[in-house]
Amino acid sequence: MSRIAPPRTSNAKDRPTRWRLLLRRQRRLFGPAVLGLVGFVGVMTAMVASHSSDQVGGRLPGFDDGIARALGLKVRDIVVEGRVNTPEPLLREAIGVSAGDPILGFSVEGARQRIESLSWVQHVAVERRLPGTIVVQITERRPFAIWQTQGRFVLIDRDGQVVADEDVAAFAELPLVVGTGAPEQAAALIDTLDTAPEIKNRIAAAVRVGQRRWNLQLRNHLTVLLPEGHVPEALARLTELQTTQSLLDRPLAVVDLRLPDRLVVRASLPVPPPPHPIGPKRAT
């Protein structure tokens, strides 16, 4: 004999409360929004990671240009600090990004390598500062001397590195060095000459001889032959001779300081008189 269960009577405890019904509705309404929020947080986390790793990174992985545009992450400002002599068109080309480009697609490391390949640039730091700024901080090489080589004049820095071969005339006040091997040894000579200003102010050029020693070409066309090594002692000796005997103001062609125990000088040749004009004799 089958039994039919009596109908279930309603109980207040089994009814969903007003807050529970409200929570169900909110869950249906805001479910997609929560997913979007999670995705946004993920994007922001990746952006922060990108910002903190820009010193070693390139493009931000996992994001294409379309996503960057959708998020509104575009290059708005390019800030360059420290540029004085680096040609601006070359620098802009080396940076490799323009206003309006997706900032997440910008390669920090690629830009750094291109900029450091420019001859004026000694060091550069490149940063991507979200949401839309690229910062380039340049340390330029400082012109130290002018080097004459194979008929050309180029600027060199203190380490002997060629800086530029254009607009050299703008740096005409820098010392002039000549010859093979001169750039690598220029700093040592010029530093020593700084201790002998009476001699340095008379020099037109310093000529490297045989990659071993220097000749100093003075503005009055006198040539001073310095020894191989012991340059400070030779310059101190020359300074004393100039102070006591005005040696460099005499009509000399060469002052030879290569021997430590003697001084050799060679007088300049007398300037021949101009030739007598040749023409028909006047009748008397």
C-alpha positions in Angstrom: 0.0 0.0 0.0 1.5 3.2 -1.1 1.6 6.3 1.0 1.2 9.7 -0.4 3.1 12.3 1.5 1.1 15.1 2.7 1.7 18.4 1.0 4.6 20.4 2.3 3.5 23.4 4.2 5.4 26.6 3.8 7.7 27.7 6.5 9.0 31.2 7.1 12.5 29.8 7.7 12.6 28.3 4.2 11.8 31.6 2.4 14.8 33.6 1.1 15.3 36.8 3.0 15.2 40.1 1.3 19.0 40.5 1.6 19.6 37.2 0.0 17.4 38.0 -2.9 19.2 41.4 -3.3 22.5 39.6 -3.2 21.5 37.2 -6.0 20.4 40.1 -8.2 23.6 42.0 -7.6 25.6 38.9 -8.5 23.8 38.6 -11.8 24.2 42.2 -12.6 27.8 42.7 -11.5 29.4 39.4 -12.5 30.8 40.8 -15.8 31.9 43.9 -14.1 33.9 42.0 -11.6 35.6 40.0 -14.3 36.4 43.3 -16.0 37.8 44.7 -12.8 40.0 41.6 -12.4 41.3 42.1 -15.9 42.0 45.8 -15.3 43.9 45.0 -12.1 45.9 42.4 -14.1 46.7 45.1 -16.7 47.7 47.6 -14.1 49.9 45.0 -12.4 51.7 44.3 -15.7 52.1 48.0 -16.2 53.7 48.5 -12.8 56.0 45.5 -13.5 56.9 47.1 -16.9 57.6 50.4 -15.3 59.8 48.9 -12.6 61.8 46.7 -15.1 62.3 49.3 -17.8 66.0 49.6 -17.0 66.6 46.1 -18.5 63.4 45.5 -20.6 62.2 46.2 -24.0 58.6 45.9 -25.2 56.0 44.9 -22.6 55.3 41.2 -23.3 51.7 40.1 -23.8 50.3 43.4 -25.0 49.9 44.4 -28.6 49.3 47.8 -30.0 45.6 47.3 -30.2 45.4 46.7 -26.4 47.6 49.7 -25.7 45.3 52.0 -27.8 42.2 50.5 -26.2 43.6 51.4 -22.8 44.6 54.9 -24.0 48.3 54.2 -23.3 50.0 56.4 -25.9 53.2 58.4 -26.0 52.2 62.0 -25.1 55.5 63.5 -24.1 59.2 62.8 -24.9 61.5 64.5 -22.4 65.2 64.8 -23.3 67.6 66.0 -20.6 71.3 66.7 -20.9 71.5 67.3 -24.7 73.8 70.1 -25.7 75.8 69.1 -28.8 74.1 65.9 -29.9 72.3 66.7 -33.2 68.6 66.7 -32.5 67.5 64.9 -35.7 69.9 62.0 -35.0 68.7 61.8 -31.4 65.0 61.7 -32.4 65.7 59.0 -34.9 67.6 57.0 -32.3 64.8 57.3 -29.8 62.5 55.7 -32.4 59.1 56.7 -31.0 56.8 59.6 -31.7 53.8 61.2 -29.9 50.7 59.1 -30.4 52.6 55.7 -30.7 51.6 53.0 -28.2 53.8 53.3 -25.2 53.7 49.6 -24.4 55.3 48.8 -27.7 58.3 51.1 -27.1 61.5 49.2 -26.6 63.6 50.8 -23.8 66.6 48.7 -24.4 66.5 49.2 -28.2 66.4 52.9 -27.8 69.2 52.9 -25.3 71.5 51.0 -27.6 70.7 53.2 -30.6 71.3 56.4 -28.6 74.6 55.2 -27.1 75.8 54.5 -30.7 75.8 58.3 -31.3 79.3 59.7 -31.1 78.4 62.6 -28.8 76.7 60.3 -26.2 78.8 58.8 -23.5 75.9 57.4 -21.4 72.2 57.4 -21.6 69.3 56.3 -19.4 65.9 55.7 -21.0 62.7 55.3 -19.0 59.0 54.7 -19.8 56.9 56.6 -17.3 53.3 55.5 -17.5 50.8 56.5 -18.6 52.4 58.4 -21.5 55.9 59.8 -21.0 59.3 58.7 -22.3 62.3 60.2 -20.5 65.8 60.2 -22.1 68.7 61.4 -19.8 72.0 62.0 -21.7 75.5 62.4 -20.5 77.5 63.8 -23.4 81.2 63.4 -24.1 83.1 66.6 -23.4 85.4 67.9 -26.2 88.9 67.9 -24.8 91.1 68.6 -27.9 91.2 68.9 -31.6 93.0 66.2 -33.5 94.4 66.8 -37.0 94.7 63.5 -38.9 95.1 62.9 -42.6 94.1 66.5 -43.4 91.0 66.4 -41.3 90.2 68.1 -37.9 88.0 66.1 -35.5 87.0 66.6 -31.8 88.2 64.1 -29.3 87.3 63.6 -25.6 89.7 63.1 -22.7 89.9 59.3 -23.4 90.9 60.0 -27.1 87.5 59.0 -28.4 86.4 60.8 -31.6 83.4 62.9 -30.7 82.6 64.8 -33.9 84.1 65.9 -37.2 81.6 68.8 -37.9 81.5 72.3 -36.5 85.0 71.9 -35.2 85.7 75.6 -35.6 83.3 76.3 -32.8 85.8 74.7 -30.4 88.9 76.5 -31.8 90.0 77.4 -28.2 90.8 73.7 -27.5 94.4 72.4 -27.8 95.5 71.1 -31.2 97.3 67.7 -31.4 98.7 66.2 -34.5 99.8 62.7 -35.6 99.2 59.0 -35.2 98.7 58.1 -31.5 98.1 61.7 -30.4 94.5 61.2 -29.1 95.5 58.5 -26.6 98.4 60.5 -25.1 96.9 64.0 -25.4 95.4 64.1 -21.9 98.7 63.3 -20.2 100.5 66.1 -22.1 97.9 68.7 -21.7 97.6 68.0 -18.0 101.4 68.5 -17.7 101.2 71.7 -19.7 98.6 73.1 -17.3 101.5 73.2 -14.8 103.5 75.4 -17.2 101.1 78.1 -18.4 103.9 80.3 -19.7 104.7 77.6 -22.2 101.2 76.4 -22.9 99.9 79.8 -23.9 102.6 80.0 -26.7 101.7 76.6 -28.2 100.0 76.4 -31.6 100.1 72.6 -31.8 101.5 69.5 -30.2 102.9 67.0 -32.7 103.2 63.3 -31.9 106.5 61.9 -33.2 106.9 58.2 -33.9 104.2 57.5 -31.3 106.9 58.0 -28.7 107.3 61.6 -27.9 106.1 65.2 -28.6 107.2 68.3 -30.5 105.7 71.6 -29.4 105.1 74.0 -32.3 104.9 77.5 -30.9 103.0 80.4 -32.4 106.3 82.2 -33.4 107.2 79.1 -35.5 109.8 77.9 -32.9 109.8 74.1 -32.4 110.5 72.6 -29.0 111.6 68.9 -29.0 110.5 67.1 -25.9 112.1 63.9 -24.7 110.6 60.5 -24.6 109.4 60.4 -21.0 110.4 62.9 -18.2 108.2 65.6 -19.8 107.4 67.4 -16.6 111.1 67.9 -15.9 111.7 69.1 -19.4 108.9 71.7 -19.2 110.1 72.9 -15.8 113.6 73.4 -17.3 112.1 75.2 -20.3 110.1 77.5 -18.0 113.2 78.4 -16.0 115.1 79.2 -19.2 112.2 81.4 -20.4 112.0 83.2 -17.0 115.7 83.8 -16.7 116.9 84.2 -20.3 113.7 84.8 -22.4 114.8 81.8 -24.5 111.5 81.5 -26.4 111.6 85.1 -27.5 114.9 84.8 -29.3 115.3 84.2 -33.1 115.4 80.5 -32.8 114.1 77.7 -35.0 114.5 74.7 -32.6 115.0 74.2 -28.9 116.0 70.6 -28.3 115.3 69.2 -24.7 115.8 65.6 -25.5 119.0 65.3 -23.6 118.8 65.9 -19.9 122.3 67.2 -19.5 122.5 69.7 -22.3 120.5 72.1 -24.3 120.7 72.3 -28.1 119.3 75.2 -30.0 119.2 76.1 -33.7 119.0 79.6 -34.9 116.3 80.5 -37.4 117.5 81.3 -40.9 117.6 85.0 -41.7 114.8 86.1 -44.0 116.3 86.9 -47.4 115.6 90.4 -48.8 113.0 90.7 -51.5 114.6 90.3 -55.0 115.5 93.5 -56.8 113.0 94.3 -59.5 114.2 93.6 -63.0 113.3 96.1 -65.7 114.7 98.3 -68.4 117.1 100.9 -67.2 116.0 104.4 -67.1 117.8 106.8 -69.5 119.9 109.4 -67.8 
